[in-house]
Amino acid sequence: MPTAAQVESLQALLDTRTPITLTETHDEPRVLALFGAATKKNGRELWTWSASSGLRVAQGLKLQLLDMAKSKDEKDAPEDTKELPAALKAVEKMREPALVLLLDIHPFLSNPVITRGMKELALRCETKGLQLVLVGHDIKLPEELSPLTSRFEIEPMTLERVKTLFNEELQRRRDVNKDATGSRSTLD
């Protein structure tokens, strides 16, 4: 669970409307939770893209609409967006303000066609309320994207943070079951 300070810090960065945010990490679940918390606060949709899954809505009204469309008729389902150029075209068609997390994007940034497509999309993002988030463990950002990009670092998992999370989870469990206990050896 992201801290309130981390969500506020991210929200302040997103409020600048920088078209691209770069986050280097191996910890995708924390990134998804953090950006999910930020989009809940500002009412935007959260989308993710990966080469294996394509473009998917992770949070927002469209999630329910897409699920209903798939169950009614597969031909109404969104196009295949596993290829990054197709995903970028689909992002450009979005009408609602959204954050789009491009997961493990680093191998694709060496392709000049992809880089140019991202730059063109980034230049049009602000008017649509869209922001791209590049997520990966070792991102070599092309120079042409640098002026359009801000960096965001998730807070490290310190021992104090682990203890805080442990205690928060224990308290949540005690709210449900008064007899729930924690183990000092587990915490240590």
Solvent accessible surface area in square Angstrom, and as a share of the most:
residue,aa,sasa,rsa
1,M,149,0.67
2,P,29,0.19
3,T,32,0.18
4,A,75,0.58
5,A,72,0.55
6,Q,18,0.08
7,V,11,0.06
8,E,104,0.47
9,S,60,0.39
10,L,0,0.00
11,Q,28,0.12
12,A,61,0.47
13,L,36,0.18
14,L,1,0.01
15,D,91,0.47
16,T,88,0.51
17,R,98,0.36
18,T,25,0.14
19,P,23,0.14
20,I,0,0.00
21,T,1,0.00
22,L,2,0.01
23,T,0,0.00
24,E,74,0.33
25,T,22,0.13
26,H,154,0.69
27,D,46,0.24
28,E,46,0.21
29,P,96,0.60
30,R,61,0.22
31,V,0,0.00
32,L,59,0.30
33,A,43,0.33
34,L,4,0.02
35,F,0,0.00
36,G,7,0.06
37,A,28,0.21
38,A,0,0.00
39,T,0,0.00
40,K,148,0.63
41,K,129,0.55
42,N,54,0.28
43,G,68,0.66
44,R,17,0.06
45,E,15,0.07
46,L,5,0.02
47,W,22,0.08
48,T,20,0.11
49,W,1,0.00
50,S,24,0.16
51,A,54,0.42
52,S,88,0.57
53,S,48,0.31
54,G,1,0.01
55,L,11,0.06
56,R,105,0.38
57,V,11,0.06
58,A,48,0.37
59,Q,37,0.16
60,G,30,0.29
61,L,118,0.59
62,K,59,0.25
63,L,65,0.32
64,Q,113,0.50
65,L,83,0.41
66,L,35,0.17
67,D,80,0.41
68,M,103,0.46
69,A,24,0.19
70,K,71,0.30
71,S,97,0.63
72,K,162,0.69
73,D,52,0.27
74,E,121,0.54
75,K,168,0.71
76,D,85,0.44
77,A,24,0.18
78,P,61,0.38
79,E,94,0.42
80,D,107,0.55
81,T,7,0.04
82,K,91,0.38
83,E,125,0.56
84,L,2,0.01
85,P,60,0.38
86,A,31,0.24
87,A,0,0.00
88,L,12,0.06
89,K,133,0.56
90,A,17,0.13
91,V,0,0.00
92,E,52,0.23
93,K,139,0.59
94,M,23,0.10
95,R,211,0.77
96,E,84,0.38
97,P,60,0.38
98,A,0,0.00
99,L,0,0.00
100,V,0,0.00
101,L,0,0.00
102,L,0,0.00
103,L,18,0.09
104,D,71,0.37
105,I,0,0.00
106,H,45,0.20
107,P,80,0.50
108,F,61,0.25
109,L,7,0.04
110,S,100,0.64
111,N,65,0.33
112,P,103,0.65
113,V,109,0.63
114,I,8,0.04
115,T,3,0.02
116,R,120,0.44
117,G,23,0.22
118,M,0,0.00
119,K,49,0.21
120,E,63,0.28
121,L,2,0.01
122,A,2,0.01
123,L,104,0.52
124,R,103,0.38
125,C,0,0.00
126,E,114,0.51
127,T,127,0.74
128,K,69,0.29
129,G,10,0.10
130,L,2,0.01
131,Q,2,0.01
132,L,0,0.00
133,V,0,0.00
134,L,0,0.00
135,V,1,0.00
136,G,1,0.01
137,H,87,0.39
138,D,68,0.35
139,I,8,0.04
140,K,146,0.62
141,L,32,0.16
142,P,24,0.15
143,E,142,0.64
144,E,82,0.37
145,L,0,0.00
146,S,44,0.28
147,P,113,0.71
148,L,28,0.14
149,T,25,0.15
150,S,25,0.16
151,R,139,0.51
152,F,17,0.07
153,E,147,0.66
154,I,27,0.14
155,E,46,0.21
156,P,99,0.63
157,M,84,0.37
158,T,69,0.40
159,L,114,0.57
160,E,116,0.52
161,R,28,0.10
162,V,62,0.36
163,K,60,0.26
164,T,59,0.34
165,L,39,0.19
166,F,53,0.22
167,N,79,0.41
168,E,68,0.31
169,E,66,0.29
170,L,28,0.14
171,Q,96,0.43
172,R,108,0.39
173,R,146,0.53
174,R,90,0.33
175,D,92,0.48
176,V,135,0.78
177,N,80,0.41
178,K,166,0.70
179,D,120,0.62
180,A,21,0.16
181,T,113,0.66
182,G,37,0.35
183,S,48,0.31
184,R,158,0.58
185,S,91,0.59
186,T,99,0.57
187,L,20,0.10
188,D,124,0.64
